Every structure is written in C-alpha cells, then in structure tokens.
Amino acid sequence: ARLSEVIEHHNHLYYVESRSEISDYEFDMLLKKLQELEAQFPEFASPHSPTKRVGGDITKKFETVKHVYPMLSLSNTYSEEEVRDWLTRITKLTEGKIEFVCELKYDGVAIGIEYREGKLFRALTRGDGTQGEDVTTNVKTIRSIPLRLKGDYPEVFEIRGEIFFPLDNFQRLNRQREEDGEQLFANPRNTASGTLKMQDSSIVASRGLDCYLYGVYGVDGASGHFEMVQKAAEWGFKIPDVTKRMISKYTDLEGVMDFIQYWDKTRSDLQFEIDGIVIKVNDCDIQDELGEQVAEEIGATYVHLDVVNEDEWISVVELIASQGQGLHYVMNNAGIGAYGNLETETVDGFMKIININLLGVFLGCKVCAPLMQVSGGGAIVNVS
C-alpha cells in the first residue's frame, strides 16, 4: 500500500499540478516494482492500483447504466444582447445580488464519475442524458483522474467534467498514423470519444487523454458552485485553474462579457479545444430557487427563463426525449423543460397530449423539485 501511495503522489504532482519531484525514469522504476509485486502476489493487488493506468483489460461490451442525476443538454446564444437578457431574467427571479461563475466549455466528451468511500466506483458517458455507457476501465487509464481521493471527501458523490484530447497528443497520434500509412483522424473531439469506447484499455492509456472535472453532485450543504469546485481540488481532482482564468466569479454583466471577450481572443493559446463559455449561478440556494443549477453556454447553449404558467405547458409543448414507463421530458416555447407522465393519443404520425402530470421542472440543465399538475388542452407535437 505504501508503494501505491508514493506512486499516486507523484502521479498527481505531474498530471494535475504540472510539477515533479522525481525523474520520469525514477517514476517508471517505481511503477515497474509495483507491477512485479502484484504479479508475484496477485491476491493483494487492488482494483484501484496505479498499475491500472497502464491498461491491458479488455472490455467486450460497454454496459448501459442509468444516471443518478440526468445529464441534460443546454441551448445556445451568440450575442451580448441575449446574454444581457438572460442575466436580467435571472436577477428578476430572485432577491439580492447574484454571483455568476464563468467557465470554459471544453470540446470533448462529457463524463460522470461516481466515487464511493474515496475510491473511483463507476464512470459513465452522457449517452442520451438519462443513461450512459460504463467506461470505467478506460477512464482509470487517464492519469489526471484520481483512483483514490484524499482529504475530507463525501462518502458517496458524483463529479462531472469533460475528457479531451490535448492538441500535442492528438497531433503526435496523427503523425504516427501518417508514417504508418493510416487514415488521419479528423479532430480531437471525435477521436477522444472513439478512444474512450475502445475495447483495449492499453491503447486508451497510450493516447494520453486528459480531463477537467468541475461539477459536484450529491453533496449536502454546498454553499456555491465555485466553492465546490475548489473543494474538489483538495480531494485530488484536476479542476479549471483560477490563476489562468479558466473559472471566475462575477456579479455584473461587464465581468461576464470581459471573460467571454478574453477567451475569444486567447483561446488559440490553449493546449486543448473549447467551443464556448459556460455561465452558471453560483449560490446553491439561489440555484434551488431558480431551478437547480441554471446554466448557459455562450456559443453553445442558451435558455430563456420565462415564468412558468399552466397555459404555456398546454399551448406549446415539444417532446424532446422519452424514458420508460410513460415518463417523458418536454420543453415549451420559453425553453423551460419539465418531466412527468403524459396521457397521449397518436393521429396521423402526430402525438396529441391529453393530460400532463408534471413531476418536476428543469431550466436548461437539471431537474428540480415537483411543481404542478396540468390537464386538458390537447397540444399537438410531431413524433415522427
């Protein structure tokens, strides 16, 4: 156990904190020693051993698992006017000054990782938002993702982020493929996604994927999103770097727009690709008041937060996803989503909604508390 802890310490320094106390050769020798010990005494080998970073396990089929917390999509905007409108709407829906958190939107593969008792338990892709594929074996090969946590971490929780292909590693992979006479990969994002689904984890390990983690779920008593991200760093996660302005807090439009304009000018300096900026309400109590963790992406997503009323749910409703046992996700013309049970009938390829029993509402990204029940109206939606 002591040797594993030493290796994990140096792994964290190198891949998360970008510094080192020993040479690459010394690190490799420590890892080789641990591999030899585990081969000699396999009964003592841990499923969370640093040797899992090397890969080698084969996954014939990736199991589909339901998300504990739905991973819902966001909508988008491209103008300052729409950002200003969104901030104004948010301000009107609550009392007092609101802090906003701005983050980069990483152009990679969304991942949700569950930890139990400080150990990596399961990693799921986004999938369809309600269920994803179990890619735990491959995720364990990504050296910036901790297999074991440190500090005062919660007993059970989930953390979400984005797995991506660093540009240097992607270019190196394509150079090798060119030398081997193989077809070049089109872009880092699709290559990262395909790599994460490969059956041979040793190939995944060799490609050098990376990951930023920034969304903590299932933790009681959280004061703010920004503060929880910083807390996650104490547990050993690689989070967006505050000193590099990868995540910042603001209380006004000017700060938000300055963040957007800064990264619009400097995004080419990054060693990975981004496709926008994410804006979130920081305070967890205000998130609950608005509809848990309201989020917008500049250049990728945008949601209008109109006041919910019963007439809207009946007059204009669009079916955007469905889940078993009659549970459906719907979204109205204001961009506000809900989930619940629908009573319907189909006529000429169209679904007529006879009754909606809403179980909850979400504002662009996450489900919140039960809201209301709506009946009647007979809205028509295309289901073809």
Stockholm file with secondary structure:
# STOCKHOLM 1.0

chainA/1-384         ARLSEVIEHHNHLYYVESRSEISDYEFDMLLKKLQELEAQFPEFASPHSPTKRVGGDITKKFETVKHVYPMLSLSNTYSEEEVRDWLTRITKLTEGKIEFVCELKYDGVAIGIEYREGKLFRALTRGDGTQGEDVTTNVKTIRSIPLRLKGDYPEVFEIRGEIFFPLDNFQRLNRQREEDGEQLFANPRNTASGTLKMQDSSIVASRGLDCYLYGVYGVDGASGHFEMVQKAAEWGFKIPDVTKRMISKYTDLEGVMDFIQYWDKTRSDLQFEIDGIVIKVNDCDIQDELGEQVAEEIGATYVHLDVVNEDEWISVVELIASQGQGLHYVMNNAGIGAYGNLETETVDGFMKIININLLGVFLGCKVCAPLMQVSGGGAIVNVS
#=GR chainA/1-384 SS CHHHHHHHHHHHHHHTSSCCSSCHHHHHHHHHHHHHHHHHCGGGCCTTCGGGGGCCCBCSSCCEEECSSCCCCCCEECCHHHHHHHHHHHHHTSSSCCCEEEEEEESSEEEEEEEETTEEEEEEECTTSSEEEBCHHHHTTCTTSCSBCCSSCCSEEEEEEEEECCHHHHHHHHHHHHHTTCCCCSCHHHHHHHHHTCSBHHHHHHHTCEEEEEEEESCTTCCBHHHHHHHHHHTTCCCCCGGGTSEEEESSHHHHHHHHHHHHHHGGGSSSCEEEEEEEECBHHHHHHHSSSCEEEETTBBCCCCCCCHHHHHHSEEEEEECSTTEEEEEETTSCEEEEEEEEEEETTEEEEEEEEEEEEESSSCBCSCCCCEEEEEEEEECC
#=GC SS_cons         CHHHHHHHHHHHHHHTSSCCSSCHHHHHHHHHHHHHHHHHCGGGCCTTCGGGGGCCCBCSSCCEEECSSCCCCCCEECCHHHHHHHHHHHHHTSSSCCCEEEEEEESSEEEEEEEETTEEEEEEECTTSSEEEBCHHHHTTCTTSCSBCCSSCCSEEEEEEEEECCHHHHHHHHHHHHHTTCCCCSCHHHHHHHHHTCSBHHHHHHHTCEEEEEEEESCTTCCBHHHHHHHHHHTTCCCCCGGGTSEEEESSHHHHHHHHHHHHHHGGGSSSCEEEEEEEECBHHHHHHHSSSCEEEETTBBCCCCCCCHHHHHHSEEEEEECSTTEEEEEETTSCEEEEEEEEEEETTEEEEEEEEEEEEESSSCBCSCCCCEEEEEEEEECC
//
